[in-house]
Amino acid sequence: MYKYVINETTVRDGDAERTWYGIDVYRGGEKIRSVYDISPDREATGRLARTCSRLGLDLIHFDDVIDDFIG
C-alpha cells in the first residue's frame, strides 16, 4: 500500500520567493517517488495527496492523476 504525502519547494526568483507543492510517495516507510511543483495551492495539493492515500491509489495510475489534476 502506498502513502501519498505533500512536499514543498521554495524557489527564489530575484527578490521574490515562490512556494510550490508536490507529492512524495512512500511504500513501507521508504520514499519511492517524488513529484515536485504540481501546484502553488497547498490546500488542493494536500487534498489530492490525502485522497490518493485514502483510496489506495496504485502507483501505476499516479502520473495520470497528476495530469488530470493539473489539466
C-alpha positions in Angstrom: 0.0 0.0 0.0 1.2 3.5 -0.8 1.1 6.6 1.2 1.0 10.0 -0.5 2.4 13.0 1.3 2.7 16.6 0.3 6.1 18.2 -0.3 7.2 21.8 -0.6 9.7 23.5 -2.8 10.6 27.2 -2.4 12.3 28.9 -5.4 14.0 32.3 -5.3 13.4 34.4 -8.4 15.3 37.6 -8.0 13.9 39.3 -4.9 10.8 37.2 -4.8 10.2 33.7 -3.5 7.6 31.3 -4.6 6.4 28.1 -3.0 5.0 25.2 -4.9 3.7 21.9 -3.6 4.1 18.4 -4.8 3.7 14.8 -3.6 6.1 12.2 -2.2 5.0 8.5 -2.5 6.0 6.1 0.3 5.8 2.3 0.5 6.7 0.6 3.7 8.1 3.8 5.1 10.5 4.3 2.2 10.1 7.2 -0.2 9.9 5.7 -3.7 8.8 8.6 -5.9 8.5 12.4 -5.7 6.7 14.8 -8.0 7.5 18.5 -7.4 5.9 21.7 -8.4 2.4 20.4 -9.0 0.6 23.5 -7.7 1.1 26.6 -5.7 -2.1 25.7 -3.8 -1.2 23.9 -0.6 -4.8 23.0 0.3 -5.6 21.5 -3.1 -2.3 19.5 -3.3 -2.8 18.3 0.3 -6.4 17.1 -0.5 -5.0 15.3 -3.6 -2.4 13.5 -1.5 -4.9 12.5 1.2 -7.4 11.3 -1.4 -4.7 9.2 -3.2 -3.8 7.6 0.2 -7.4 7.1 1.3 -8.4 5.4 -1.9 -5.3 3.3 -2.1 -4.2 4.6 -5.5 -1.8 2.3 -7.2 1.4 4.0 -8.3 0.8 2.9 -11.9 -2.0 5.5 -12.0 -0.3 8.3 -10.2 1.0 10.1 -13.3 -2.5 10.1 -14.9 -4.0 11.5 -11.7 -1.4 14.3 -11.6 -2.0 15.1 -15.3 -5.8 15.3 -14.7 -5.2 17.5 -11.6 -3.0 19.9 -13.5 -5.0 19.9 -16.7 
